[in-house]
Amino acid sequence: MLRSFFVDGRGRIGVLAACALAAAAMAPFAWSAPQPHLQFEISFPATVHSSPITGRVFVMISPTNHPQPRLQAGFWGDHPPFFGADVRQLAPGQDAVIDAQTLGYPVRSLSDIPAGDYYIQALVNVYTECHRSDGHTIWVHLDQWEGQQFNISPGNLYSTVRKVHLDPTAGYDVKLSLTKVILPVKVPPDTPWVKRIKIQSKLLTKFWGHPVYLGAVVLLPKGYDTHPNVDYPVIYVQGHFSLRAPFGFETGDGRVPAYFSHFLKSYNLETGYAFYRAWDSDNFPRMIAVTFQHPTPFFDDSYAVNSANDGPYGDAIMQELIPYVESHFRIIRKPYARVLTGGSTGGWESLALQVKHPNFFGGTWTLYPDPIDFDHYQLVDIYKDPNAFFVPGHHWMQVPRPMMREPDGQMEMTMQQMSQLEAVLGSHGRSGQQFEAWEAVYGPVGADGYPEPLWNKLTGKIDPTVARYMRDHGYDLTYYLKKNWPKIGPSLAGKIHIYVGDMDSYYLNLAVYDLEDFLSGTKDPHDSGTFEFGRPEKGHGWEPVNQETMVRWMAEHITKTAPPGTDTSAWKYN
């Protein structure tokens, strides 16, 4: 801090010091204006919810009402402000308070909201007490088949939208009543093409002490019903929670806006309708495609592995969900006929499933995966860096570390901003967002029963013990492959295919380079895998070919790797 005094050439304290001393002497008698009172008071009537609620209450503040403020909140990047605070056993009619000390995003405090007219809405995310089989009792939001989206989750309460004038210099006290309840999710009906299943997992129900469900959406090939004696290869498509059909399959008319059509073309993507036309066409391989639903209390997706915090999702998928699917549909239950794909979260899952179960699956076509080498946890090296928010090695300035960028390199969001968003959405790792989802999957359980954070969400300080736990328990997939290559390498030869843009929006290409470097030097066996990097300036979502062509690649691989003497012609009819 700069000092506000000086000493002249004869050792006399100058006028600035004299003024400072005088001000200090008068300080006990100085008068300061009281700070304006800024707060929202949120309650709910017994007619809407008769029992106390433990959860997290939010206030959303937006200059527009399209869509409702609650539907504008919680997203990454530059979105209208919202604020969140925990409530414990909040009784009907009792007020929860959000005030100037409550942390918000993207602004930190209500005092940072400029004077003006705003649309205001409140919501409470309802938690359930869970007595887990590991001995911990915690409060979490149990998914209601919406994919851990707090602002649309059935059973959560919200208020009507009010338009109010807010002025931080004048103060305000706004009362909001949570009089509405979000309705249950409407699951789309089955069609001749698409079937949906939902089963209760015994393994996960035992772990959580509450019913936990797994699901799948199954896309059948053309002629499935008219070829009752044919068994089919299966594509297990990984990704975020969705009730849509695999590959976005849709039998609509396929009309999309011109700008969206240009985006799809630049990334080698296609509409769900275009994929339907390929799937239904002649000379197309007849396969079954399956997506999974496996939301956890911490995220919309379990990452398809066992976890100290989430529970045995890997076992549940491999021992309960996949056997159920394969026993209810005519799937070839052989490793060569099971292939994997997925992008982003689904990219990590597709690679993890392949390397953790090398003899069960026949290959993965992994797209822009979440960090697969934690030397590049996006831009953070969790093993060496002391702080996630700032670039290390600078003495005289703090350089913010980016979290998200445009394909031309323009930064859109920092690690610190994303961490602030998660801190607002939930305490104790309950934000339902990306960094804390990884911590729930990869990290240890804290003393309080909640996921131990990899870094402090307000300071960015990294906990090296958590980083080592993540590595040593097999979640750094490159490290896992290095450690286990002599044992699993022979079963993985020719099965790993990875694709990512050279300017991935979340810097995910960096970890892919790390894995490519390792595989290029493997021995006994040597298998360099297949890697392709979209260039130039291809961001998150880039794919080397459209989905129709990728399915054909998978079919060719299945045909090529089928055991000698296998008849692969049965599922190639017109």
Secondary structure, DSSP 8 states (H G I E B T S, - for coil): ---S--B-TTS-B-HHHHHHHHHHHHGGG--------EEEEEE--TTT--S-EEEEEEEEEES--SS-HHHHTT-SSS---EEEEEEEEE-TT--EEEETTS-EESSSSGGGS-SEEEEEEEEEEE-EEEE-TTS-EEEE----SS-S-TTT-TT-EE---EEEEE-TTT-EEEEEE--EE----------SSEEEEEEE-HHHHHHHSS--EEEEEEE--TTTTT-TT--B-EEEEE-SS--S-GGG---S-----HHHHHHHHHTT---HHHHHHHHTSTT----EEEEEE---SSSS--TTSEETTTEEHHHHIIIIIHHHHHHHTTB--SGGGEEEEEEEHHHHHHHHHHHHSTTT---EEEEEES-SSGGGBTTB-TTT-SBSSB-TT-SS---B-EEEE-TTS-EEEEHHHHHHHHHHH-STT-S-SHHHHHHHHHS-B-TTSSB--SB-TTT-BB-HHHHHHHHHTT-SHHHHHHHHHHHHHHHHTT-EEEEEETT-TTSHHHHHHHHHHHHHT--SS----EEEEETTT--TT--SS-HHHHHHHHHHHHHHHS-TT---STT---
